[in-house]
Amino acid sequence: MTTFPAIDTVAHRVLERVRDAALTPIAEDVIHGRRLDAEQGMTLFRTSDIWTVCSLADLVRRRLNGDVAYYNVNRHLNYSNICALSCKFCAFHRKRDQDGAYEYSLDDIRDEAIKAIDAGATEMHIVGGLHPWLPFEYYLDMLRTIRETAPRVHIKAFTAVEIVHLARIAKRGREKEEGIRWVIRQLKEAGLGSMPGGGAEVFDDRVHSETHRGKISGDQWLIVHRLAHEEGLNTNATMLYGHVETFEDRIRHMQLLRQEQDRTLLDWARTQGACTQTAIDHDGAEHEAVVLTDPATAAAGLQPTSETCSTGYYQTLIPLPFIPDDSELEHLPGPMGLENLRTMCVSRLMLDNFPHIKAFWIMQTLEMAQFMLQNGADDIDGTVVWYDITKVDGAGTHQEVTQRDLQRAAREAGFHPVERDTLYRTVHRDGREWTVDED
């Protein structure tokens, strides 16, 4: 990791330029690596001094990841848009007899794996709808087919929502932890390497009732990821914002993720000498907290990795702006650039135990993701190629950028582009051929 040599100078400059006095104690806490609470998070959302918010997020981002901007060569696969749910914010789902409904055969999936190899991809990112009739064996066969066809490609697949659905169709019980654990183990044995962060939406019962009734609750989502971590799988997390939720809902969402990451990383932190603090969780109880953004911890280069952490953990948060077009909530305006930027900054500042924050260019646009690299984000995702979940400004399913595009975006933003694999190991590439750093 590249260090940020002028951290003291930058911190002093930020303190000198604070225009909202309410941000001064927050800036001091960030500079000294102290955890922010919910009230401070709300101040970050409400202040008009966006420069200070951005500057603090950039300071933390550079403290953790230096001048590196990560990207990867990946290929997305949405195996079916047929879904038993009808979430109001979703324009992706179809019923079986609707125009545009599709489901991939195993031959289709094999063809996608071959395309991934031909493109030099290190990852296949796989999610789909909750298909009412596909049997559990289909999902195992999907993973086996990819692993047999493209054995070196990492398979990141199935949101927590899909995992619960698979427990139901496998007749293991959708709410029983032992059934979910059994599903995760079966998928892992078939080739699953990690889990994406989709389906988290916003962890709030009111929001759940208004926008995605019938989908698993936030508590269930967190349980699935906890079990995945216990089974050795790294996962990501998302937050879909800019619809009917409030700033308070966003902060609580971040606090719950932060608390779960503390639970996961405490053993690792004790063995590695990483900083811990006594913190107050979202419901007022004290617990021990892991703080990667503490200056001493960051200076020592201590971040959890698949080599140093004995369990899986949350690698990154991906804030996702709500795109209203063609959904049942299309009467809502959706968030604009400044709100997207602020949410990215607050995410970086609140989630002090997440190693990475991603600006997913598909939903932020590449130009905005480039700007977000300077304001908290250290990752802009990958080449993607085919993506059917969200389409910004009339984009089709072919949504692709090249490695050169991603590298240029990082360099123009003032950062050093580094290709990573799914587990954030550095990739060394010669055309389609690649190796990864194992240490």
SVG drawing of the C-alpha trace seen along z (x, -y; Angstrom):
<svg xmlns="http://www.w3.org/2000/svg" viewBox="-47 -29 53 60">
<polyline fill="none" stroke="black" stroke-width="0.4" points="0.0,0.0 1.3,-3.5 1.4,-5.7 0.1,-9.3 3.3,-11.2 1.8,-14.6 -1.0,-13.4 -0.1,-15.9 0.0,-18.8 -3.3,-17.8 -5.0,-17.4 -3.7,-20.9 -5.0,-22.4 -8.4,-20.8 -8.7,-22.2 -7.7,-25.6 -10.4,-25.7 -13.4,-24.4 -16.3,-26.7 -19.0,-25.1 -18.0,-25.1 -20.0,-21.9 -17.5,-20.1 -14.4,-21.0 -14.8,-18.3 -15.7,-15.8 -12.5,-16.7 -10.4,-16.3 -11.9,-12.9 -11.3,-11.8 -7.7,-13.1 -7.0,-11.2 -8.7,-8.0 -11.6,-8.1 -14.9,-6.5 -17.8,-8.8 -21.2,-8.3 -24.7,-8.7 -25.1,-12.3 -21.8,-13.2 -22.9,-11.2 -26.1,-13.3 -24.0,-16.5 -22.0,-15.3 -25.2,-14.8 -26.7,-18.2 -23.8,-20.6 -23.4,-23.0 -19.6,-22.8 -19.2,-20.0 -15.5,-20.9 -14.6,-19.8 -16.7,-16.6 -14.9,-15.7 -11.5,-16.6 -12.0,-14.4 -13.1,-11.5 -10.1,-11.9 -7.8,-12.0 -9.2,-8.7 -9.2,-7.1 -5.5,-8.0 -4.6,-6.9 -6.0,-3.4 -5.1,-3.1 -2.6,-5.7 -2.7,-6.9 -4.0,-3.5 -7.2,-3.3 -8.4,0.3 -10.2,1.8 -10.6,5.3 -11.3,7.2 -14.6,8.9 -17.7,10.1 -21.2,9.9 -23.8,12.6 -27.4,12.1 -28.7,15.7 -32.4,14.8 -34.6,11.8 -37.6,13.9 -38.4,13.2 -41.0,14.1 -40.7,10.6 -41.9,7.3 -39.8,4.7 -41.0,1.2 -37.5,-0.2 -36.6,2.6 -37.0,2.3 -35.1,5.6 -37.6,8.2 -40.1,10.0 -42.7,12.7 -42.3,15.8 -44.8,14.8 -43.7,11.1 -41.9,9.7 -38.2,9.7 -38.2,12.5 -35.2,14.9 -33.3,17.7 -29.9,19.0 -29.2,22.7 -26.0,24.4 -24.8,24.1 -25.4,20.4 -23.4,20.2 -20.6,22.2 -20.4,19.8 -20.2,16.9 -17.3,18.6 -15.5,19.0 -16.0,15.3 -14.6,14.5 -11.5,16.5 -11.1,14.9 -11.3,11.4 -8.7,12.3 -11.3,11.8 -10.3,12.7 -13.9,12.7 -17.4,13.6 -20.0,11.7 -23.3,13.6 -26.7,12.5 -30.3,13.0 -34.0,12.9 -35.6,15.3 -36.7,17.8 -39.8,19.7 -39.1,23.0 -35.4,23.5 -34.3,26.3 -31.4,26.0 -29.3,28.3 -29.3,25.8 -27.3,23.4 -24.8,26.0 -24.5,27.1 -24.0,23.4 -21.0,23.1 -19.6,26.5 -19.9,25.6 -18.0,22.4 -15.3,24.0 -14.8,26.7 -14.7,24.3 -12.7,21.5 -11.0,23.0 -8.9,19.9 -11.8,17.4 -13.1,16.4 -16.8,16.8 -18.5,14.1 -22.2,15.0 -25.6,14.8 -26.9,12.1 -28.1,12.9 -31.6,12.7 -30.8,15.4 -29.2,17.6 -32.3,17.5 -34.4,18.3 -32.0,21.3 -32.5,22.5 -36.3,22.5 -36.2,24.4 -33.7,26.9 -36.3,27.4 -33.8,26.4 -36.0,23.6 -35.6,20.0 -35.2,18.7 -33.2,21.5 -29.5,20.7 -28.5,24.4 -30.3,24.5 -28.6,21.3 -25.2,22.6 -25.8,25.9 -26.6,24.0 -23.5,21.9 -21.3,25.0 -22.9,26.7 -22.3,23.6 -18.7,23.2 -18.0,26.9 -19.4,26.4 -17.1,23.4 -18.4,20.3 -15.5,18.0 -17.2,15.0 -20.5,13.1 -21.6,9.8 -23.3,7.2 -26.6,6.7 -30.0,6.9 -29.1,5.0 -31.2,2.0 -31.6,0.0 -31.9,1.8 -35.2,0.2 -38.6,1.9 -40.5,-1.1 -38.5,-1.3 -38.7,2.5 -42.5,2.3 -42.8,-0.6 -40.4,0.5 -39.6,4.2 -42.2,6.0 -41.7,9.8 -37.9,9.5 -35.8,10.7 -35.4,8.3 -32.2,6.5 -31.6,8.8 -31.8,11.8 -29.4,10.2 -26.9,9.6 -27.2,13.2 -26.6,14.7 -23.4,12.6 -22.3,13.5 -22.7,17.2 -20.8,16.7 -17.9,15.1 -17.9,18.0 -17.6,20.4 -14.6,18.4 -16.2,16.4 -15.5,12.7 -18.5,10.6 -19.4,7.0 -22.2,4.8 -24.4,2.3 -26.8,-0.5 -29.5,-1.6 -30.3,-5.3 -32.2,-8.2 -35.8,-6.9 -38.0,-6.9 -35.3,-6.5 -34.0,-9.3 -30.5,-10.3 -31.1,-8.6 -31.9,-5.4 -28.6,-5.6 -26.6,-6.2 -28.2,-3.3 -27.5,-1.1 -23.8,-2.0 -23.8,-1.5 -25.2,2.0 -22.7,3.0 -19.9,1.5 -21.0,3.4 -21.1,6.7 -17.6,6.0 -16.4,5.4 -17.8,8.8 -16.0,10.4 -12.6,8.7 -12.0,8.6 -10.0,11.9 -7.9,10.8 -7.3,7.3 -6.0,8.8 -3.5,11.1 -2.4,8.4 -2.1,5.5 -4.7,3.4 -6.3,0.6 -9.5,1.3 -11.7,-1.1 -14.7,-1.0 -17.7,-2.1 -21.4,-2.6 -23.4,-0.5 -26.7,-1.5 -28.9,-0.6 -26.7,-2.2 -24.7,0.8 -21.0,0.7 -18.8,3.1 -15.2,3.4 -14.6,1.8 -12.0,2.3 -10.8,-0.9 -8.7,-0.5 -8.6,-4.3 -6.6,-4.9 -3.4,-6.6 -1.1,-4.1 -3.0,-1.1 -3.0,-2.6 0.6,-3.6 1.5,0.0 -0.3,1.2 -2.7,3.3 -5.7,4.3 -7.5,7.7 -6.6,9.9 -7.6,13.4 -4.1,14.5 -4.2,12.8 -7.8,13.1 -9.0,16.5 -12.6,15.9 -14.3,14.1 -15.2,10.4 -16.7,7.4 -14.3,6.1 -16.1,3.0 -19.3,1.0 -20.9,-0.1 -23.3,-3.0 -25.9,-2.6 -28.0,-5.6 -31.6,-4.8 -32.4,-5.1 -36.1,-5.7 -36.6,-5.1 -39.2,-2.4 -39.7,-1.3 -42.9,-1.7 -41.1,-4.6 -40.3,-6.5 -42.3,-9.5 -39.5,-10.1 -36.6,-12.2 -33.7,-10.1 -30.4,-11.5 -28.2,-13.9 -24.5,-14.4 -23.9,-16.3 -25.9,-13.9 -24.1,-11.0 -20.8,-12.5 -21.8,-13.3 -23.1,-9.8 -19.8,-8.4 -17.9,-10.6 -20.1,-9.8 -19.8,-6.1 -16.0,-6.4 -16.0,-8.3 -18.5,-6.2 -17.3,-2.7 -13.9,-3.0 -13.4,0.8 -14.2,1.4 -10.9,1.6 -12.5,0.3 -15.4,-1.9 -16.4,-1.4 -17.8,-3.9 -19.6,-1.5 -19.3,-3.3 -22.3,-1.6 -24.6,-3.5 -22.5,-6.6 -21.2,-7.0 -17.5,-6.7 -17.0,-10.5 -18.6,-10.7 -16.8,-7.7 -13.6,-9.3 -14.4,-12.4 -15.4,-10.1 -11.8,-8.7 -10.8,-12.0 -13.6,-11.9 -13.5,-8.6 -13.7,-5.9 -10.6,-3.8 -12.3,-1.3 -14.3,-1.9 -15.2,1.8 -14.4,3.4 -14.9,3.9 -18.4,5.4 -19.3,6.0 -23.0,7.0 -25.2,5.7 -29.0,5.8 -29.9,4.7 -29.6,0.9 -29.4,-1.3 -28.4,-4.9 -29.5,-7.5 -30.9,-4.9 -27.9,-2.6 -28.5,0.9 -27.4,4.3 -24.0,3.9 -22.3,1.7 -18.6,2.1 -15.4,0.1 -11.9,1.2 -8.9,1.6 -7.5,-1.5 -10.6,-3.5 -10.4,-2.6 -6.7,-3.3 -7.1,-6.6 -10.0,-7.6 -7.7,-6.8 -4.7,-8.7 -6.7,-11.7 -8.1,-11.8 -4.5,-11.8 -4.2,-8.2 -2.1,-5.1 -4.4,-2.5 -3.9,1.0 -5.6,4.1 -6.9,6.3 -8.6,9.7 -11.8,10.2 -9.9,10.5 -7.9,7.3 -4.7,9.1 -2.6,7.2 -2.9,8.7 0.1,8.8 -1.0,9.0 0.4,9.9 -2.6,9.6 -5.1,12.3 -2.5,14.0 -2.3,13.0 -0.9,13.9 -1.8,12.5 0.3,11.6 -0.3,14.3 1.1,12.4"/>
</svg>
